[in-house]
């Protein structure tokens, strides 16, 4: 299967999302503190490979985002999931509903052929995700998930192809943009 996304997690873990499963590479603490080159890591054999979940994969590299102490992502069907919950479920032999279950009527409308175009970012305690609905080939609406309250907001008619959090620190910048703000770019 194809690797969809790779993301560092915690101090010694690298999570690898494939299209049909999630794996992790756990590096020994001694090596993790000294390795600056992956070729050294591979040659040392100071790591373990473990399957986190063998049936949930990732549908969009751009959806994989760390928010606080968790990583959120769109699975191969467009559902939004929490890595921590997915790992816990797999370790207990259970399967929770995806965190996007409360917006499932919209998730079912995602254009399946364009799931790879889903993009997301984190902003404060929010996971902000843009998805292509119905006949759209690029993201056409945006939702915001409050990871603290575990609640969704949206849809917002923001067709974001890319997200960025930025602070304008030039002396002439207005006060409103001197704090971190969320910006988006579109394909239009």
N, C-alpha and C positions, 0 to 999 in steps of 0.2 A: 504494500500500500504506500501511497504518497505521504510524505511529511507535509503537513499543512502549516504548522507553527511550532516554534520552540521558544520557551520562556524560562528564565531563571526564576526560582521560587525558593523562598527561605534562604538559608545560608549555603546549603550543600546540595540542593536539588535543581535539576533541569527537567522541566516537563516537556514532553514531545507529544504533540497532537497529530495523529494520523487521521485519515478520512474515516476510519472505522474503529479506532480505539485510542486510548491515551496511555502513554508509558512515562516513566520517570527514570532518570539516571541519578543515582545517589553517589556522591563523591566523598571519600574519606576526608575527615576534617583537616588532617595534615596536608593532604594534596590540595584541597580547596584553597587553603591559605597561600600556597606557593605557586599554583598553576596560573600562568597568564596566556598559555598557548594550548589549544585543544590537542595538538599532536603530542604534547608531553602527557596529557591526561590519558590519551589512548594507549600510549606506550607503557605507562606505569601499571595498568590493570588495577588501579586503586579505586574502582567504582563498581557499582551494582546496577543492573537494569531490572526494572520491575513493572509489570502491567498494573495500571491504576484501574482501568475499566476496559473490558474486551468487546464491548458492543456500542459504546458511545464514542463518537469521534468528533472531529471539528469540520465545519463546512466553510469557514471563512477566516483566513489568517488575520484579517483586519478587525475581527471581533474579539480577539484574545487580549484582554486588558486586566491588569492588576489594579484592584481597588482595595485599599487598606491591606488586610491580611489574606485576601482571597483573589482568585483569578476567575473572571467571568468570560464566557465564550458562547458562540452559536454552534450548536451541534450540527451534524450532517443533515438534519431536517429543518434547521432554522430555529429550533427551540433555544432559549437562552438558559444557560446552566452555570452553576457555581462549581468550581473545581473541588473545593472542600466538601461540599455536599455529595458530589459524584463519587469522590474517593471514600467517604464514610459509607455511603450506600453500598458500594462494591465490597467493602470490607465486611459488611454485615449481611451481604447476600440479599439486599433489598433494592428497590428502585423508587425513589421519590418522584413526584411530578417535577418538571422543570420549573425554575423560578418564573418563567414567562407564562405559567398556566393562567394567571389572571388576565392576560392579554391574548389568550389563545385564539380568539376569534380573528385577531389581526395576524398572528403567527401562521394560521392556516392559509392566509391570503398571500404569504410571501411567494414570489415567483421562484419556484424551486430551481429552475435552470440558472438563476442568478444569485443563489445563496452565497457563492464566493465573493460577491460584491458588498456584502454586509460590512459596515465599518463601525467602530466604537472608540470611545475614549473614556478616561476617568476625569472627573472634575469634582473636587472635594469628596463627599461621600457618595457620589453618583456614578453609576455606569450609564453612559449615554450611548445609545445604539441607533443606527439608521439602517433601514431595511427597504428592499424593493417590493412594493405590494402590487398585486394584480399583474398587469402587463408591463410594469416598469422593469427596465434592465439595470438601472442604477438605483441607489437608495432614494425613496420618494417620501418617506415619513421617518420621524425620529421619536423615540421613547426615552424616558429617563427613569432609571431604577434607583431608588433611595436605598442604599445597602444598610443603613441604620434602621430605618422604619420598615424595610422590606415591602415597599410599596411602589407601584408604577404610576407614572404620569405620562400623558400623551394619548393619542398621537399628536405630534406637532408637524405642521407642513413645512419642515425644513429638509430639503433634499441635499444632505451633506455627503460628499464623496470623500472628504478628508476632515479630520478634526485636529485642532491644536489648542493648547493652553499656553498663553503668553502674557507677559507683563511688559508694558511699555514704560521704560524708565528715562526717556529723554526729558530734559528740563521743560520743554514746551508741551509735553503730552498732557492732556486733560486729566484731572484727578481720577475720573471714573475708570481710566485704563491703566492706572499705576498699580492696581492690585491685579492678581491673576484673573484673566477672563478667558472664556471659552470662545473660540473662533472656528468657523467652518468654511470649507471651500466646496463648490459644486462643479458639476460637469457642464453646466449651462453657461 
